[in-house]
Amino acid sequence: MGHLFGAFCDINTAVKLHPTSTMLTNRGVIQQYMKDPANAMSDFQQAIAADPKYSLAYFNAANLYFNMRIFEKALRYYDMAVENCRDDEGAVLNRAIAKVLLKDYAGALEDFDTAIALNPFAAHSYFNRGNLYLTMCKFTINSAKTTYFSPVT
């Protein structure tokens, strides 16, 4: 609630008493907010080591790599987050965006469709898929035939 250092002190004590993957991930998020990405990543990695199936640790590590513009590593961690929690719309959506930045447009479209299927009311999934269609110059979509047009110059 606006007191990052206090939150950090409390979560640090909690980690010392009971170092779970959840506590480590939470501490990593706080460290991210405190602009300490190295220690945040260390906590995410420790959380993954403590529980290799804990998808939130992979998701937060992926977001940190994404923010550092290390998209290949972000993608690998989003893959693990989705593998461990297939119905995590946020992980699927972020993975799609990473795929767009890596120019894997077919994979990105598949992920956008999955994210929309998981939550058909999430406007940001449609927005990002629409931006990808624009990037691909795919302006007309119909079930019988897809037409590609070149942008007018």
N, C-alpha and C positions, 0 to 999 in steps of 0.2 A: 504494500500500500504506500509506495513512495519512499520506503526506508530500506534501500538495497543493502547497506552495510549491516543493519540489524537483521535482515533476512538471511544474509550470508552467515553471520555469526550463529544464528539459530540452526540453520541447516548444517553448518559445519559441526556443531555439537551433536546433532542428530546422526550425521554420518559416522562420527566417532563412536557413538553408542550402538548404532545398528546400520552398518554399511550395506544397504541394499541397492539394487540397480535403480530403483525408483528414487531413492534419496540422492544417489550420485548424479542421476540425470537432472533432478531438480536443482542441485547445487551447480551443475554445469550451465543450466539456463540462467541462473542468477549471475554467474560469472560472465556469461555472454552479455547480459544487461550492464554489467560493471565494466564492459569493454576489455575483458581479459580472455580473448579467444583461445590462447594456448592452454590455460588451466581448464577452460570450459571443455575443450576437446579431450583433455586428459580425463576429465570426469566421465564424458560420454564413452570413451574407450574402456575405462574401468567398469562402467555399467554394463557394457557389452560383454566384457570378460566374465563378469559376475553372472550374467544371464544372457547367453547368446541368442535367445528367442525374444528378448525385450525390444519390441519394435520402436518404441518411443525414443530409445537411446540412438538407434540407427537414424531415425527421422531427424532428431536434433543435430546429430553429427553431420548429416547430409545438408541440412539448412546452413550450418556453419561453413561447410565447404562451398556451398552455393554462394553464400555472401562473400566469400573470398575469391569467387570466380574460378574455382577449381571444379569445373562441371563434370569431368570424367569421374572423379572421386565422389562427388555428390550423387551422380547417377548410380554408382555401385551401392552406396548406402541407402538411397531410396529403394533400389531393388530389394535389399535385405528387409527394409521396413515393410514393404508390400508383401514380400514372401512370408513374413511373420504375422501380418495382419492384413489379409486380402481386402477387407472392407473399409480400410482407412482411406477415405476420399481425399484427404489432404496430402497424404504420401503419394497417391496415384497422380493427383493434379500436379504436385511439385515435380514428380518424375517426368511428367509430360512436358513441363516447361523446360526442364533440363535437356530433354531430348530435342526440343525445338532449337535450343541454343547450340546443340551439337549436330544440328541438321539431320536428325533422324526423324523426318517428318511422318513417315508411315507409323513408326512406333509411337510418336507423340499423338497422332490422331486416334490410335487404338486406346491410349491411356485417357485422352480427353473423353472418348466415348464411354469408357469404363467409369470415370469420375462422374459423368452425367447420369449413368445408370445407377450409380450408388446414391446420388443425390440430385434428382432432376430439378430441384429448386435453387441450385447454386449458380447464380448469375455469372460468377467469375469463371466457371468452367466453360460456359457458352462464349463468354467474352474472349477467353484465351484461345479456344478452338476457332472462333471467327478470325482472330488475328493470324492464326496459322493458315487458314484458308486464303486470307489476303496475301500473306507472304508467298504462298504457293501459286498465286494468281488463279485460284480456283473460285470463280465468282458465281457459277451456276451449279446447283446441286439438285438432282432429281433422281428418283429411284431407278428409272429406266435407263438413263444415260447421263453421264457427267460430262459437262462441256468445260473446256479450259479456254480462257480468253487472255490475250496479252493486254497489259495495261496500255491505255491510250497515252501517247506522249505528245 
